[in-house]
Amino acid sequence: METFDISCTSVSPAAKVESRVNRAQFGDGYEQAAADGIHTRTRAWTLRFFGNKTKMQSLIDFLDSHGQWRRFNWTDPLGEDGVYRASEYDVGEIVGGKFSISVTFTQTYAV
């Protein structure tokens, strides 16, 4: 598995953390809840990279080579190593040959 280690400028990374929980709601208002599986918490990091065409092309090449199905290793902004996928991204030109790429890295788990 490859590691995402492309050095592009990233601005304001943000993570959405979700926990998987099984719930059973009863008629009297009582609810039971339990963790769903062994990996109940996943993070999805929204990232925005900036750079010149050459740097952005290396990022696009990495993302295209992994598509939505291939996982990669990545160390998030909090310093935690994990396995991620990136299923889609947006590319935009800013000005003067500078580009931005917005992408979401979604945490997965290796078997």
VENHUQUI-V461426 format. One record per backbone hydrogen bond with DSSP energy under -0.5 kcal/mol. CO is the residue of the C=O (numbers start at 1). NH is the residue of the N-H. Records with the same first field share a line. If there is no record, write none. Layout:
# VENHUQUI-V461426
CO->NH, NH
This chain:
# VENHUQUI-V461426
2->73
3->5
6->8
9->50
14->46
15->17
16->18, 44
18->42
19->21
20->36
22->34
24->32
26->29
30->26
32->24
34->22
35->37
38->40
40->20
42->18
43->107
44->16, 46
45->47, 105
46->14
47->103
48->11
49->101
50->9
51->99
52->56
53->57
54->58
55->59
56->60
57->61
58->62
59->63
60->64
61->65
62->66
63->66, 67
66->70
67->86
72->84
73->4
74->76, 82
76->79
80->76
82->74
83->108
84->72
85->106
88->104
90->102
92->100
95->98
97->53
98->94
99->51
100->92
101->49
102->90
103->47, 105
104->106
105->45, 107
106->85
108->83
